[in-house]
Amino acid sequence: MATILVTGGAGFIGSHCVDVLLKRADKVVCVDNFNDFYNPRIKRENVKSHTLQTTNYKLIEADIADLTAMEKVFAEHKFDRVLHLAARAGVQPSLKDPLEYVRSNVVGTTVLFELCKKYGVKNFVFASSSSVYGGNKNVPFCETDSVDNPYSPYAATKKACEVIASNYHHTTGMHIAALRFFTVYGPRNRPDMAVYKFADDILSSREIKVYGAGDEIKRDWTFVDDIVKGIIAALDNVGKFGFEVFNLGNSNPVSLMYFVSLLEKELGKKAFIKRTPLPVGDIPVTFADVSKAKKLLNWQPTTSIEQGIKKFVEWFQQRAL
Ligand SMILES: NC(=O)c1ccc[n+]([C@@H]2O[C@H](COP(=O)([O-])OP(=O)(O)OC[C@H]3O[C@@H](n4cnc5c(N)ncnc54)[C@H](O)[C@@H]3O)[C@@H](O)[C@H]2O)c1
């Protein structure tokens, strides 16, 4: 049993991780600022079952970029590990508000590293993103490929976090794993993401915008349960590493049109499709090489896109909000 700080534990991926950690009797301190990037009521709903657990779970509403507030959290708890998932996510919104992305993602992550150094917390796992690959032409994307040309401020902040992490490992000996998630989807999905917006628009008979003219835009959609298994494997093994970067993706990219056809099938309704060019900031294809995660974390995805969309739609149709 370990005591784990989970930042962003009220969010889509974070709340699923907390489910698993509490189930196996780890102690969780969740820090989240419940910001209004999307409706905070959804985040309250995500943590509802966790807050019923008074012995192994504590919820702290704080901003990770607030050094004073976070110092209090570290002074009051002795953490064995940090699972850092709090961030401003989303590519397009980052072009409109890059300063908030730098504040939450880069300053926030550095605050956590600094406090880990001060309070002797040695094991740190955090969320990076496939977006760091920018226009990488080598497919599938490998952790050793260059990530020097991010296409969006969001991607740039994630790359910055990886570089800062590497530096903290070098100067403190901290064990750190940076996990590059590839387009995650599933129950509790963020409402700003394509899968949710598509499903909502299809059901409401609204037009959906699909990037590209043909099948050239592809995403390596990865089911949330697979991502959570990878995160937990990283948390359990991070002590064996120095600083490592891992791709966590389905390793089976599908075109946007195929993705929409699966949604249509499961929702039982046709989409009104408008084709539009790929906007600046987005990348044309994502495709994860996951051999490193397989080798070092004994992890590989097991949910096909067809199974995952079925599960997503089941949740979508009975969601509370
Ligand atoms: N969902 C994906 O497809 C995807 C892909 C790649 C990487 N990621 C990364 O995974 C992590 C989790 O993403 P998600 O999809 O669950 O997003 P999410 O927005 O649902 O979860 C993030 C949580 O962090 C909290 N948060 C944000 N800024 C904060 C701050 N400054 N202080 C405290 N709390 C803060 C939010 O309130 C939210 O609850 C993020 O780091 C994201 O960048 C997600």
The ligand as a MOL file (V3000), in Angstrom:
LIG
                    3D

  0  0  0     0  0            999 V3000
M  V30 BEGIN CTAB
M  V30 COUNTS 44 48 0 0 0
M  V30 BEGIN ATOM
M  V30 1 N -7.4120 12.7860 -23.0670 0
M  V30 2 C -6.4350 12.6240 -23.9710 0
M  V30 3 O -6.6580 12.1630 -25.1000 0
M  V30 4 C -5.0190 12.9970 -23.6250 0
M  V30 5 C -4.0270 12.7740 -24.5940 0
M  V30 6 C -2.7120 13.1040 -24.2870 0
M  V30 7 C -2.3900 13.6080 -23.0530 0
M  V30 8 N -3.3840 13.8410 -22.1380 0 CHG=1
M  V30 9 C -2.9910 14.3790 -20.8340 0
M  V30 10 O -3.5340 13.5480 -19.8200 0
M  V30 11 C -3.8500 14.3300 -18.6650 0
M  V30 12 C -5.2910 14.1140 -18.2660 0
M  V30 13 O -6.1250 14.5180 -19.3630 0
M  V30 14 P -7.6990 14.4000 -19.3470 0
M  V30 15 O -8.1340 14.1260 -20.7410 0
M  V30 16 O -8.1280 13.5070 -18.2360 0 CHG=-1
M  V30 17 O -8.0840 15.9100 -19.0240 0
M  V30 18 P -9.0630 16.5460 -17.9130 0
M  V30 19 O -9.1430 18.0010 -18.2520 0
M  V30 20 O -10.3300 15.7700 -17.8510 0
M  V30 21 O -8.2510 16.3270 -16.5750 0
M  V30 22 C -7.2980 17.2450 -16.0840 0
M  V30 23 C -7.6850 17.6420 -14.6820 0
M  V30 24 O -6.6760 18.5190 -14.2040 0
M  V30 25 C -7.2810 19.5920 -13.5420 0
M  V30 26 N -6.3830 20.7490 -13.6540 0
M  V30 27 C -6.0390 21.4120 -14.7920 0
M  V30 28 N -5.1900 22.4160 -14.5070 0
M  V30 29 C -4.9850 22.3820 -13.1630 0
M  V30 30 C -4.2150 23.1650 -12.2690 0
M  V30 31 N -3.4930 24.2120 -12.6970 0
M  V30 32 N -4.2250 22.8380 -10.9530 0
M  V30 33 C -4.9650 21.7910 -10.5040 0
M  V30 34 N -5.7360 21.0300 -11.3010 0
M  V30 35 C -5.7410 21.3190 -12.6110 0
M  V30 36 C -8.6110 19.8060 -14.2340 0
M  V30 37 O -9.5710 20.4530 -13.4040 0
M  V30 38 C -9.0120 18.3910 -14.6120 0
M  V30 39 O -9.8470 17.8100 -13.6410 0
M  V30 40 C -3.4950 15.7700 -19.0260 0
M  V30 41 O -2.2080 16.0410 -18.5770 0
M  V30 42 C -3.5310 15.7640 -20.5480 0
M  V30 43 O -2.7210 16.7820 -21.0970 0
M  V30 44 C -4.6870 13.5350 -22.3970 0
M  V30 END ATOM
M  V30 BEGIN BOND
M  V30 1 1 1 2
M  V30 2 2 2 3
M  V30 3 1 2 4
M  V30 4 1 4 5
M  V30 5 2 4 44
M  V30 6 2 5 6
M  V30 7 1 6 7
M  V30 8 2 7 8
M  V30 9 1 8 9
M  V30 10 1 8 44
M  V30 11 1 9 10
M  V30 12 1 9 42
M  V30 13 1 10 11
M  V30 14 1 11 12
M  V30 15 1 11 40
M  V30 16 1 12 13
M  V30 17 1 13 14
M  V30 18 2 14 15
M  V30 19 1 14 16
M  V30 20 1 14 17
M  V30 21 1 17 18
M  V30 22 2 18 19
M  V30 23 1 18 20
M  V30 24 1 18 21
M  V30 25 1 21 22
M  V30 26 1 22 23
M  V30 27 1 23 24
M  V30 28 1 23 38
M  V30 29 1 24 25
M  V30 30 1 25 26
M  V30 31 1 25 36
M  V30 32 1 26 27
M  V30 33 1 26 35
M  V30 34 2 27 28
M  V30 35 1 28 29
M  V30 36 1 29 30
M  V30 37 2 29 35
M  V30 38 1 30 31
M  V30 39 2 30 32
M  V30 40 1 32 33
M  V30 41 2 33 34
M  V30 42 1 34 35
M  V30 43 1 36 37
M  V30 44 1 36 38
M  V30 45 1 38 39
M  V30 46 1 40 41
M  V30 47 1 40 42
M  V30 48 1 42 43
M  V30 END BOND
M  V30 END CTAB
M  END
